[in-house]
């Protein structure tokens, strides 16, 4: 599991500064406490391209994946607001 977490941390490095900061800060504080399913969902989000992620998180444009949108709204978007 440690290797999987390390790979996930590496995937948090993004081309867009806002996403890079968000994902890296979130992973530093929360990655170790995620369940296996939550970690898999977070990884599926990290597999998406930067622009659709940015548009969903900061412009409220849909990703067209309710599970990913729900995870972002419950975890990442709230993380921005705090």
Residue pairs with C-beta under 8 A, 6 or more apart in sequence:
4 39
5 31
5 32
5 39
8 27
8 31
8 39
8 42
8 43
8 46
9 24
9 27
9 31
11 43
11 46
11 47
12 20
12 23
12 24
12 26
12 27
12 46
13 20
13 23
13 24
14 20
14 23
14 50
15 50
16 50
16 51
16 54
18 54
18 58
19 50
19 53
19 54
19 57
22 57
22 76
22 79
22 80
23 46
23 76
25 79
26 75
26 76
26 79
27 42
30 75
30 79
31 39
31 42
34 42
38 71
38 75
41 67
41 68
41 71
42 71
42 75
44 68
45 53
45 68
45 71
45 72
45 76
48 63
48 68
52 61
52 63
53 63
55 61
56 62
56 63
56 69
56 72
57 72
57 76
57 77
57 80
62 69
63 69
63 72
